[in-house]
Amino acid sequence: MMFYGVGDLDAMLTEFGVTVSIADQWYTPGVVDAIDKTMLTGDAATLAARMTSVTVKSGALGPTLKEGVTLTVWNAVVDEVTIHSTGSTDYKVYSVFQQDDGALTNIICLRK
């Protein structure tokens, strides 16, 4: 399926992304985002947690992208603060879903 503006995705991901991989065989640029997210809200308290997500072009990580696999993020820098002090960091894939028209896939990650 062809998406409107799909040619711009490669340039955007290359410019703003870092390399992500699965099983040391599928490599692609992806945009890493780490935000504080409200998980639960109650009358007396709110539970917030750090949520890390990676956005990639749909299909770029092949058929191996699914919940439970290990996703490796290489030398990511988020908000001008290095959150990965080594060459790479492994995450467990928690959730995978396509955004909007399906041209991009968002991967919600858990730190291993």
HUCOR-V820389 format. One record per residue. N is the residue number from 1. PHI is phi in whole degrees, -180 to 180 (* if undefined). PSI is psi in whole degrees, 0 to 359 (999 if undefined). OMEGA is omega in whole degrees, 0 to 359 (999 if undefined). Layout:
n=[N | N]
phi=[PHI | PHI]
psi=[PSI | PSI]
omega=[OMEGA | OMEGA]
This chain:
n=[1 | 2 | 3 | 4 | 5 | 6 | 7 | 8 | 9 | 10 | 11 | 12 | 13 | 14 | 15 | 16 | 17 | 18 | 19 | 20 | 21 | 22 | 23 | 24 | 25 | 26 | 27 | 28 | 29 | 30 | 31 | 32 | 33 | 34 | 35 | 36 | 37 | 38 | 39 | 40 | 41 | 42 | 43 | 44 | 45 | 46 | 47 | 48 | 49 | 50 | 51 | 52 | 53 | 54 | 55 | 56 | 57 | 58 | 59 | 60 | 61 | 62 | 63 | 64 | 65 | 66 | 67 | 68 | 69 | 70 | 71 | 72 | 73 | 74 | 75 | 76 | 77 | 78 | 79 | 80 | 81 | 82 | 83 | 84 | 85 | 86 | 87 | 88 | 89 | 90 | 91 | 92 | 93 | 94 | 95 | 96 | 97 | 98 | 99 | 100 | 101 | 102 | 103 | 104 | 105 | 106 | 107 | 108 | 109 | 110 | 111 | 112]
phi=[* | -97 | -110 | -64 | 75 | -62 | -65 | -76 | -63 | -60 | -65 | -65 | -67 | -68 | -69 | -104 | -99 | -124 | -79 | -125 | -148 | -130 | 57 | 53 | -138 | -109 | -119 | -159 | -76 | -146 | -96 | -95 | -136 | -123 | -130 | -86 | -124 | -75 | -95 | -138 | -129 | -128 | -66 | -107 | -154 | -130 | -106 | -117 | -146 | -82 | -115 | -109 | -130 | -129 | -108 | -131 | -70 | -58 | 86 | -70 | -100 | 68 | -75 | -82 | -75 | -161 | -58 | 98 | -79 | -92 | -110 | -102 | -108 | -99 | 49 | -81 | -126 | -121 | 51 | 62 | -120 | -70 | -100 | -127 | -84 | -105 | -66 | -156 | -134 | -94 | -126 | -96 | -74 | -94 | -152 | -132 | -152 | -85 | -96 | 42 | -84 | 96 | -72 | -117 | -116 | -104 | -116 | -90 | -119 | -116 | -68 | -83]
psi=[134 | 136 | 149 | 129 | 14 | 332 | 331 | 339 | 316 | 315 | 318 | 314 | 323 | 319 | 315 | 352 | 175 | 168 | 133 | 152 | 160 | 132 | 26 | 29 | 335 | 112 | 139 | 156 | 144 | 150 | 121 | 137 | 130 | 117 | 158 | 125 | 136 | 120 | 317 | 141 | 129 | 185 | 322 | 344 | 161 | 137 | 120 | 151 | 160 | 124 | 127 | 130 | 154 | 129 | 126 | 166 | 134 | 133 | 351 | 336 | 14 | 191 | 354 | 349 | 109 | 168 | 137 | 342 | 165 | 128 | 127 | 128 | 125 | 119 | 52 | 143 | 127 | 128 | 43 | 13 | 124 | 119 | 356 | 107 | 346 | 185 | 332 | 162 | 134 | 139 | 153 | 131 | 121 | 319 | 146 | 128 | 151 | 147 | 144 | 252 | 359 | 359 | 333 | 146 | 134 | 131 | 118 | 129 | 152 | 134 | 133 | 999]
omega=[180 | 181 | 177 | 178 | 184 | 178 | 179 | 183 | 181 | 179 | 180 | 181 | 178 | 182 | 188 | 187 | 173 | 180 | 174 | 182 | 174 | 174 | 178 | 177 | 179 | 180 | 178 | 173 | 178 | 179 | 181 | 177 | 177 | 183 | 170 | 185 | 175 | 182 | 179 | 176 | 179 | 181 | 186 | 185 | 175 | 178 | 178 | 180 | 177 | 180 | 178 | 177 | 178 | 178 | 181 | 174 | 182 | 179 | 185 | 180 | 173 | 184 | 183 | 181 | 178 | 180 | 175 | 180 | 179 | 176 | 180 | 177 | 185 | 172 | 181 | 173 | 182 | 178 | 177 | 176 | 180 | 179 | 178 | 185 | 178 | 181 | 180 | 177 | 178 | 176 | 171 | 180 | 181 | 184 | 179 | 176 | 179 | 179 | 172 | 186 | 177 | 181 | 179 | 176 | 178 | 182 | 176 | 189 | 172 | 179 | 180 | 999]
